Amino acid sequence: MSTVVSVHQLHKAYGPVKAVDGIEFQVSQGEILGLVGPNGAGKTTTLECIEGLRQPDSGTLRVLGMDPWLAGPALKQRIGAQLQTSALPLRLKVAETLDLFASFYQRSLPALPLLEQLGIADKRDAAFGQLSGGQKQRLFIALALLNDPEVVFLDELTTGLDPQARRAMWDLVLDIRRQGKTVLLTTHFMEEAERLCDRVAIVDHGRIVALDSPAALIRSLSAEKRLIFALPVSAAAPSLTHLPEVSRVERNGDQLIVYGQGDHLINNVVFALDQAGLLTGDLRIEQATLEDVFLALTGRKMRE
């Protein structure tokens, strides 16, 4: 896979505040890379430098082989961007918006098929001010894809959307990748990063503190699984600590919580409960998440 985005020792400060402090990573063609972290971690500043919207203090940036700050229009013809904060005149119609933005590019995709792909073809004659939050986000994605870009930048795409609209956006991002495009996104939703990204860079205080696939980052914690069973209050809690995969067992009212690790943990615990005549259909499995990784690396919650 060829390298599409290359970032080396990127620095950007605003007065005494170091927004970006030596960030480095590369993005391969056809990859979805996510920059995740809390608000103020430096994600948007990093993205804006890569897009050529903000001049870095120092560092080497290349997007499609070009310096984004110096390349100007030559690069902007080949990339698409959905910004964290965007607005349009309230009376401007969807079709008029696409026609206007199409005039900025040397080539552009037909508007109607793009709107159909994004599920807002029926809003073609609607004014921007009449659109819902999810529909506005779909329109901004349409504008980001209008020039059939090779690289797409998505900055906090689903912030402010309800769960249904958020999952619809996830489907759109995966569809963009299926078209062979490279995606670089920022988010502070860990579930979003786990669902979408091939690799995740955890950013904190302007630095990347970990970079790997979501699964590899979670495995690096060596965190315990939790198996939670319903158990009648009158029933005695079984002894499961003889199982090599089980580290401890806790009783919490009508729940039995089993902690442990290993590929055979679930099977062995379920078998032991079945043998003791205590197996029920009410079983919940909790595993480590990217948010657990963030907490382990930074010691604070995602949304502070």
Sequence and secondary structure as in RCSB ss.txt:
>XXXX:A:sequence
MSTVVSVHQLHKAYGPVKAVDGIEFQVSQGEILGLVGPNGAGKTTTLECIEGLRQPDSGTLRVLGMDPWLAGPAL
KQRIGAQLQTSALPLRLKVAETLDLFASFYQRSLPALPLLEQLGIADKRDAAFGQLSGGQKQRLFIALALLNDPE
VVFLDELTTGLDPQARRAMWDLVLDIRRQGKTVLLTTHFMEEAERLCDRVAIVDHGRIVALDSPAALIRSLSAEK
RLIFALPVSAAAPSLTHLPEVSRVERNGDQLIVYGQGDHLINNVVFALDQAGLLTGDLRIEQATLEDVFLALTGR
KMRE
>XXXX:A:secstr
  EEEEEEEEEEEETTEEEEEEEEEEEETT EEEEE STTSSHHHHHHHHHTSS  SEEEEEETTB HHHHTHHH
HTTEEEE SS    TT BHHHHHHHHHTTSSS   HHHHHHHTT GGGTTSBGGGS HHHHHHHHHHHHHTT  S
EEEEESTTTT  HHHHHHHHHHHHHHHHTT EEEEEES HHHHHHH SEEEEEETTEEEEEE HHHHHHTTT  E
EEEEE  TTS     TTSTTEEEEEEETTEEEEEE STTHHHHHHHHHHHTT   S EEEE   HHHHHHHHHSS
 TT 
